[in-house]
């Protein structure tokens, strides 16, 4: 299971949504939305799951581009 991460729309900082999922579950909940209290700006935001990513997805992509 990996953490689901999104960005604060105000600061563009990554936010841990405190949701743990795998790729199969992510595919099933793709069209859902998530409401969260942002630790960066303090506001409450709503984001679509499709705008979020799993914790290590971007690390894998970045590493692949460097190699």
C-alpha positions, 0 to 999 in steps of 0.5 A: 500500500502506498500513500496518496499524494496531491498538491495544495492548489495555493502553494503547490506543495505536496500533501499526504492525503492520509489514504493508503491504496494500491494501483487496483484500488486507485483505478476503482476510485479514480473519479471520486473526490477527496476533501482535506485540510491543508497543512501548508495553507490551512485551508480546506480543499477538495481534489479529484483522485485523478489529480493525485498520485501514489507516493513513489510514482514520481520518484520512479519516473524521475529515476527512470529519466536520470538513468 
